[in-house]
Amino acid sequence: MKLSTIYKKRPRDARKGDFGKLLVIGGSFRYTGAPIFNAIAALRTGCDLVTIAAPERAADISASFLPDLMTYPLSGTHLIPAHIPTILELSAWASAIVLGGGLGQSEETKDAVATLARAIKKPLVVDADGLTLLVPSNYSFEDQRVIFTPHAGELGHLLGEEVPDEQHLSARKEMVKKAASAWNVTILLKGYRDIVSDGSRIVVDQNDSPFLTKGGIGDILAGVCGGFLARGITPFDAACAAAVIVGQAGKHAAKTFGESLLASDVLDALVDVVPQ
């Protein structure tokens, strides 16, 4: 995919917020890094503003990590239904939402995610714990505004069947396409070959590296998807572009770090890939 379709020349009179306002909903007492990766990835790939809504410990860590990150601490250790009115109020400010990274697997969080999935009507990325807490067959997304970003294990869990391995590309592609059509979403299946489908179109991107197995890299991908949605890019194009950018940044970082590569190194390498 040509990144020029995403990165058009900015007008001289551009104002703060014109290129996206993203709300990240994620994190828990134990898992604090995911929303940070989501947010910085979105900012580094051009989104203007990001707010993280997270349980107190995760929000406080995010706020102290980087002053560029706006945060809204939610009471307690994990997402619960009582947080929903606050989150929906915050979502009114945003042009897109990322949901799921680091939420954990509590029953209260599952109930909250189910309600948010129905209530949020803006472009949405669902990733990580958000995916495993959802049962997509219970939902009918009325328009193509949602991106799911599973790895093979998460997609298999959602479908209730094993996803074919990387050696069976045709079967893997067909499974992604059918699931995207059934759920009326765009799916970005992460792997050595990223597969993107909206149920009709399908694209395979092979820009990956065997070193991109470290925790946090999927969170970066979800954040880039969210940042693109926030600036008005369609879900299919946003997912395709995110796969290209994160894959290329990963390859850049892997040349330097190899086995020592961290997700943070991929974040730093985004500047080498994003058109300036």
C-alpha positions as CSV (number, residue, x, y, z in Angstrom):
1,M,0.0,0.0,0.0
2,K,1.2,3.5,-0.8
3,L,1.5,5.6,2.3
4,S,0.8,8.7,0.3
5,T,-2.9,7.7,0.4
6,I,-2.8,8.2,4.1
7,Y,-0.3,11.1,4.4
8,K,-1.5,13.9,2.2
9,K,0.1,17.3,2.4
10,R,-1.2,19.2,5.4
11,P,-2.7,22.6,4.9
12,R,-0.7,25.5,6.3
13,D,-3.6,26.5,8.5
14,A,-4.0,23.1,10.1
15,R,-5.1,23.2,13.8
16,K,-4.7,20.9,16.8
17,G,-7.2,18.1,16.5
18,D,-7.6,18.3,12.7
19,F,-5.6,15.1,12.4
20,G,-7.4,13.0,14.9
21,K,-8.4,12.8,18.6
22,L,-8.1,9.2,19.9
23,L,-9.5,7.7,23.1
24,V,-7.6,4.6,24.4
25,I,-9.5,2.4,26.8
26,G,-7.3,-0.2,28.4
27,G,-5.0,-1.2,31.2
28,S,-5.5,-2.6,34.6
29,F,-3.6,-2.9,37.9
30,R,-1.3,-5.6,36.5
31,Y,-1.1,-4.6,32.8
32,T,-0.1,-1.0,32.5
33,G,2.0,-0.9,29.3
34,A,-0.6,-1.6,26.6
35,P,-2.3,1.8,26.6
36,I,1.0,3.6,26.6
37,F,2.1,1.7,23.5
38,N,-1.4,2.3,21.9
39,A,-1.1,6.1,22.6
40,I,2.5,6.7,21.6
41,A,2.1,4.7,18.4
42,A,-0.9,6.8,17.4
43,L,0.9,10.1,18.1
44,R,4.1,9.0,16.3
45,T,2.1,8.2,13.2
46,G,0.4,11.5,13.1
47,C,-2.6,11.6,15.4
48,D,-2.9,15.0,17.1
49,L,-4.3,14.1,20.5
50,V,-4.7,11.0,22.6
51,T,-6.4,10.5,25.9
52,I,-6.0,7.3,27.9
53,A,-8.9,6.2,30.1
54,A,-7.5,3.5,32.4
55,P,-7.8,2.2,36.0
56,E,-5.9,4.4,38.4
57,R,-2.5,2.7,38.6
58,A,-2.3,2.3,34.8
59,A,-3.4,5.9,34.2
60,D,-0.9,7.3,36.7
61,I,1.9,5.3,35.1
62,S,0.9,6.6,31.7
63,A,0.8,10.2,32.9
64,S,4.2,10.0,34.4
65,F,5.7,8.1,31.5
66,L,5.4,10.9,28.9
67,P,3.9,14.4,29.2
68,D,2.4,14.1,25.7
69,L,-0.2,11.6,27.1
70,M,-3.5,12.9,28.5
71,T,-5.0,10.5,31.0
72,Y,-8.3,10.0,32.8
73,P,-7.9,7.7,35.9
74,L,-10.8,5.3,36.5
75,S,-11.4,4.2,40.1
76,G,-10.2,0.8,41.1
77,T,-8.0,-1.9,39.6
78,H,-9.9,-2.9,36.5
79,L,-12.6,-1.7,34.1
80,I,-16.1,-2.2,35.5
81,P,-19.6,-1.3,34.3
82,A,-19.7,1.7,36.7
83,H,-17.0,3.4,34.5
84,I,-19.2,3.3,31.4
85,P,-21.0,6.7,31.8
86,T,-17.5,8.4,32.1
87,I,-16.1,6.5,29.2
88,L,-19.0,7.4,26.9
89,E,-18.7,11.0,27.9
90,L,-15.0,10.9,27.0
91,S,-15.8,9.2,23.7
92,A,-17.9,12.2,22.7
93,W,-14.6,14.1,22.4
94,A,-12.8,11.5,20.4
95,S,-13.0,10.9,16.7
96,A,-12.0,7.2,17.2
97,I,-11.5,4.7,20.0
98,V,-9.0,1.8,20.8
99,L,-10.4,-0.7,23.2
100,G,-8.9,-3.7,24.9
101,G,-5.2,-3.6,25.6
102,G,-4.3,-4.8,29.1
103,L,-7.9,-4.9,30.4
104,G,-7.5,-8.4,32.0
105,Q,-10.2,-11.0,32.0
106,S,-12.5,-10.3,35.0
107,E,-16.3,-10.9,34.6
108,E,-17.0,-7.3,35.5
109,T,-14.6,-6.2,32.7
110,K,-16.4,-8.6,30.3
111,D,-19.7,-7.0,31.1
112,A,-18.3,-3.5,30.6
113,V,-16.7,-4.4,27.2
114,A,-20.0,-5.9,26.0
115,T,-21.9,-2.7,26.9
116,L,-19.2,-0.4,25.3
117,A,-19.1,-2.5,22.1
118,R,-22.8,-1.8,21.7
119,A,-22.8,1.8,22.8
120,I,-19.8,3.2,21.0
121,K,-20.9,4.4,17.6
122,K,-17.5,5.9,16.4
123,P,-14.7,4.2,14.5
124,L,-13.3,1.5,16.8
125,V,-10.3,-0.8,17.1
126,V,-10.8,-3.8,19.3
127,D,-7.6,-5.6,20.4
128,A,-6.1,-8.1,22.9
129,D,-8.3,-8.6,26.0
130,G,-11.1,-6.7,24.3
131,L,-11.3,-9.4,21.7
132,T,-11.2,-12.4,24.1
133,L,-14.0,-10.7,26.1
134,L,-16.2,-10.2,23.1
135,V,-18.3,-12.8,21.3
136,P,-18.6,-11.2,17.9
137,S,-21.5,-13.4,16.8
138,N,-23.6,-11.6,19.5
139,Y,-23.0,-8.3,17.8
140,S,-24.2,-6.7,14.5
141,F,-22.0,-3.8,13.6
142,E,-24.3,-1.8,11.3
143,D,-21.4,-0.3,9.3
144,Q,-17.8,-0.9,8.4
145,R,-16.3,1.2,11.2
146,V,-14.7,-1.5,13.4
147,I,-11.2,-3.1,13.2
148,F,-10.4,-6.3,15.0
149,T,-6.6,-7.0,15.4
150,P,-6.3,-10.6,16.6
151,H,-3.3,-13.0,16.4
152,A,-4.1,-16.5,15.3
153,G,-4.9,-17.7,18.9
154,E,-7.3,-14.9,19.5
155,L,-9.1,-15.4,16.2
156,G,-9.3,-19.1,16.8
157,H,-10.9,-18.4,20.2
158,L,-13.4,-16.1,18.6
159,L,-14.3,-18.6,15.9
160,G,-14.2,-21.7,18.1
161,E,-11.8,-23.5,15.7
162,E,-8.1,-23.6,15.0
163,V,-6.7,-21.1,12.5
164,P,-4.6,-22.7,9.8
165,D,-0.9,-22.2,10.3
166,E,1.3,-19.8,8.2
167,Q,2.1,-22.6,5.7
168,H,-1.6,-22.8,4.6
169,L,-2.0,-19.2,3.4
170,S,-5.0,-19.8,1.2
171,A,-7.0,-21.4,4.0
172,R,-5.9,-18.7,6.4
173,K,-7.0,-16.0,4.1
174,E,-10.4,-17.6,3.5
175,M,-11.0,-17.9,7.2
176,V,-10.2,-14.2,7.8
177,K,-12.4,-13.1,4.9
178,K,-15.4,-15.2,6.1
179,A,-15.1,-13.9,9.7
180,A,-14.8,-10.3,8.5
181,S,-17.9,-10.7,6.4
182,A,-19.9,-12.5,9.2
183,W,-19.1,-9.8,11.8
184,N,-19.2,-6.8,9.4
185,V,-15.7,-5.7,10.5
186,T,-12.2,-5.3,9.1
187,I,-9.9,-8.0,10.5
188,L,-6.1,-7.5,10.6
189,L,-4.8,-11.0,11.5
190,K,-1.3,-10.5,12.8
191,G,1.5,-13.0,11.8
192,Y,4.6,-13.4,9.7
193,R,2.2,-12.4,6.9
194,D,-0.4,-9.9,8.1
195,I,-3.8,-10.6,6.5
196,V,-6.3,-7.8,6.2
197,S,-9.9,-8.3,5.0
198,D,-13.2,-6.4,5.2
199,G,-15.2,-9.4,4.0
200,S,-14.8,-8.6,0.3
201,R,-11.3,-7.3,-0.2
202,I,-8.2,-9.0,1.1
203,V,-4.5,-8.0,1.3
204,V,-1.5,-9.9,2.5
205,D,1.5,-7.9,3.8
206,Q,4.8,-9.6,4.4
207,N,6.9,-7.1,6.0
208,D,7.5,-8.9,9.3
209,S,10.6,-10.1,11.1
210,P,11.0,-13.2,13.3
211,F,12.1,-10.9,16.1
212,L,8.7,-9.2,16.4
213,T,7.5,-11.6,19.0
214,K,8.0,-9.3,22.0
215,G,5.1,-8.2,24.1
216,G,3.8,-4.7,23.2
217,I,4.2,-4.9,19.4
218,G,0.6,-5.8,18.9
219,D,-0.4,-2.8,21.0
220,I,1.6,-0.6,18.7
221,L,-0.2,-2.0,15.7
222,A,-3.6,-1.3,17.3
223,G,-2.5,2.2,18.2
224,V,-1.5,3.0,14.6
225,C,-4.8,1.6,13.4
226,G,-6.7,3.8,15.9
227,G,-4.7,6.9,15.0
228,F,-5.5,6.4,11.3
229,L,-9.2,5.9,12.1
230,A,-9.1,9.1,14.2
231,R,-7.9,11.1,11.2
232,G,-10.7,9.8,9.0
233,I,-9.1,6.9,7.2
234,T,-11.4,4.0,6.3
235,P,-10.9,0.9,8.4
236,F,-9.6,-1.2,5.6
237,D,-7.1,1.4,4.5
238,A,-6.1,2.1,8.1
239,A,-5.5,-1.6,8.8
240,C,-3.5,-2.1,5.6
241,A,-1.3,1.0,6.2
242,A,-0.8,0.1,9.9
243,A,0.5,-3.4,8.8
244,V,2.9,-1.8,6.4
245,I,4.2,0.8,8.8
246,V,4.7,-1.4,11.9
247,G,6.2,-4.2,9.7
248,Q,8.7,-1.8,8.2
249,A,9.5,-0.2,11.5
250,G,10.0,-3.7,13.0
251,K,12.4,-4.6,10.3
252,H,14.4,-1.4,10.8
253,A,14.6,-2.0,14.6
254,A,15.5,-5.7,14.2
255,K,18.5,-4.8,12.0
256,T,19.9,-3.0,15.0
257,F,18.7,-5.0,18.0
258,G,18.1,-8.6,16.8
259,E,17.3,-10.8,19.8
260,S,17.5,-7.7,22.1
261,L,14.7,-6.0,20.3
262,L,11.9,-4.4,22.5
263,A,8.6,-3.1,21.5
264,S,9.9,0.3,22.5
265,D,12.5,0.0,19.8
266,V,9.8,-0.4,17.2
267,L,8.1,2.7,18.5
268,D,11.3,4.6,18.1
269,A,11.7,3.2,14.5
270,L,8.4,4.6,13.4
271,V,10.0,7.9,12.6
272,D,12.1,6.1,10.0
273,V,9.0,4.9,8.1
274,V,6.4,7.6,8.4
275,P,6.6,10.1,5.5
276,Q,8.0,13.4,6.7
